Amino acid sequence: MKLILLIVWTLSTLSNLNAQKSPVFIKGGKAIHGFDAVSYFSGSEPKKGSDSLSYSWQDATWFFATRANLKLFKANPIQYAPQYGGYCAFGTSRGYKASTEPDAWSIVEGKLYFNYNKKVRESWSKDKQGYIRKADEQWPLIINKG
């Protein structure tokens, strides 16, 4: 049993380290956990993308719930893609890449930000502009680091 747990932990850690080397946070081969980046801007709950509606951009595969959303993203991915490649905005402000959860998100001035989890997002929300400013300074320094 201990060996199985060690193997699962090792694979999980290696998978996370691999995602950390990418400029886009990837989990299970999917950018932003396979959620539709455009759907975050709809004013309702974000939607999981379909395997049949995907697009490769910045060495990551992005998935979409509708053809219309796929078309919007293709036309202007920078408008819809999350800041800091989908890595945790709070972690980025501190100079490191951290994984994120698809339900720990915020739209600030028309830009999508993710955080590690809802609790971290709550802390980040207390000074969004300050953390964004710090993360904007840190991101060019860490974008290609593991």
C-alpha positions as CSV (number, residue, x, y, z in Angstrom):
1,M,0.0,0.0,0.0
2,K,2.8,2.4,0.9
3,L,4.5,1.7,-2.5
4,I,1.2,2.5,-4.3
5,L,0.9,5.8,-2.4
6,L,4.5,6.7,-3.2
7,I,4.0,6.0,-6.9
8,V,0.8,8.1,-7.0
9,W,2.5,10.9,-5.1
10,T,5.6,10.7,-7.5
11,L,3.4,10.8,-10.6
12,S,1.4,13.7,-9.3
13,T,4.5,15.6,-8.4
14,L,6.1,15.0,-11.7
15,S,3.0,16.0,-13.5
16,N,2.8,19.2,-11.6
17,L,6.5,20.0,-12.2
18,N,6.0,19.4,-15.9
19,A,3.1,21.9,-15.9
20,Q,5.2,24.4,-14.0
21,K,7.8,24.5,-16.8
22,S,5.2,25.5,-19.3
23,P,4.2,29.2,-19.7
24,V,0.6,27.9,-19.5
25,F,-0.7,25.9,-16.5
26,I,-1.7,22.5,-17.9
27,K,-3.3,19.7,-15.9
28,G,-4.2,16.4,-17.5
29,G,-3.0,17.7,-20.9
30,K,-5.6,20.6,-20.8
31,A,-5.2,24.3,-20.3
32,I,-7.2,25.6,-17.3
33,H,-8.4,22.1,-16.4
34,G,-10.3,21.8,-19.8
35,F,-12.7,24.7,-19.0
36,D,-13.8,27.1,-21.7
37,A,-11.8,30.3,-21.2
38,V,-14.5,32.3,-23.1
39,S,-17.2,31.1,-20.8
40,Y,-15.7,32.9,-17.8
41,F,-16.7,36.1,-19.5
42,S,-20.3,35.2,-20.0
43,G,-21.6,36.4,-16.6
44,S,-22.7,32.9,-15.6
45,E,-20.9,29.9,-14.3
46,P,-17.9,28.8,-16.4
47,K,-18.4,25.7,-18.6
48,K,-16.3,22.7,-19.1
49,G,-15.0,22.4,-22.7
50,S,-15.7,19.6,-25.1
51,D,-13.0,17.2,-26.3
52,S,-14.3,17.8,-29.8
53,L,-13.9,21.6,-29.6
54,S,-10.2,22.2,-29.0
55,Y,-7.5,24.6,-30.2
56,S,-3.7,24.6,-29.7
57,W,-2.2,27.9,-28.6
58,Q,1.0,28.6,-26.7
59,D,1.9,24.9,-26.5
60,A,-1.3,24.2,-24.7
61,T,-4.6,22.6,-25.7
62,W,-7.6,24.8,-24.9
63,F,-11.2,23.4,-24.9
64,F,-14.5,25.1,-25.6
65,A,-18.2,24.4,-24.8
66,T,-19.4,25.9,-28.0
67,R,-18.2,26.5,-31.6
68,A,-18.9,30.2,-31.1
69,N,-16.6,30.4,-28.1
70,L,-13.9,28.5,-30.0
71,K,-14.2,31.0,-32.8
72,L,-14.0,34.0,-30.4
73,F,-10.9,32.5,-28.8
74,K,-9.2,31.8,-32.1
75,A,-9.8,35.4,-33.3
76,N,-8.3,36.9,-30.1
77,P,-6.8,34.5,-27.6
78,I,-5.1,37.2,-25.6
79,Q,-8.5,38.7,-24.8
80,Y,-9.8,35.5,-23.2
81,A,-6.7,33.6,-22.0
82,P,-6.0,33.9,-18.2
83,Q,-3.3,36.2,-17.0
84,Y,0.0,34.5,-16.0
85,G,-0.8,31.5,-18.2
86,G,-3.5,30.4,-15.7
87,Y,-1.1,30.1,-12.8
88,C,-2.1,31.4,-9.4
89,A,-2.1,35.2,-9.5
90,F,-1.2,35.4,-5.8
91,G,1.7,33.0,-6.2
92,T,2.9,34.9,-9.3
93,S,2.9,38.1,-7.2
94,R,5.3,36.3,-4.8
95,G,7.6,35.2,-7.6
96,Y,6.6,31.6,-8.1
97,K,4.2,29.5,-10.2
98,A,1.4,27.6,-8.4
99,S,-1.4,25.4,-9.7
100,T,-4.9,26.7,-9.7
101,E,-8.5,25.5,-9.4
102,P,-11.0,26.4,-12.1
103,D,-13.5,27.7,-9.6
104,A,-11.1,30.1,-8.0
105,W,-11.3,32.8,-10.6
106,S,-11.9,36.5,-10.9
107,I,-12.4,39.0,-13.8
108,V,-10.6,42.3,-13.1
109,E,-10.8,45.1,-15.7
110,G,-11.7,42.6,-18.4
111,K,-8.9,40.1,-17.6
112,L,-9.2,36.6,-16.2
113,Y,-7.2,35.6,-13.1
114,F,-7.0,32.3,-11.3
115,N,-5.8,31.5,-7.8
116,Y,-4.7,28.3,-6.1
117,N,-8.1,27.9,-4.4
118,K,-11.1,30.0,-3.1
119,K,-9.4,30.7,0.2
120,V,-6.3,32.2,-1.6
121,R,-8.6,34.1,-3.9
122,E,-10.3,35.6,-0.9
123,S,-7.0,36.9,0.4
124,W,-5.9,38.0,-3.0
125,S,-9.2,39.9,-3.4
126,K,-8.4,42.2,-0.5
127,D,-5.7,43.9,-2.6
128,K,-6.3,42.8,-6.2
129,Q,-4.6,45.8,-7.8
130,G,-1.6,45.6,-5.5
131,Y,-1.1,41.8,-6.2
132,I,-1.7,42.3,-9.9
133,R,1.0,45.0,-10.0
134,K,3.4,42.7,-8.2
135,A,2.5,39.8,-10.4
136,D,3.0,41.8,-13.6
137,E,6.5,42.6,-12.4
138,Q,7.3,39.0,-11.5
139,W,5.7,37.2,-14.5
140,P,8.5,38.0,-17.0
141,L,11.1,36.7,-14.5
142,I,9.3,33.4,-13.9
143,I,7.4,32.6,-17.1
144,N,10.0,30.1,-18.4
145,K,11.2,28.7,-15.0
146,G,10.1,25.4,-13.5
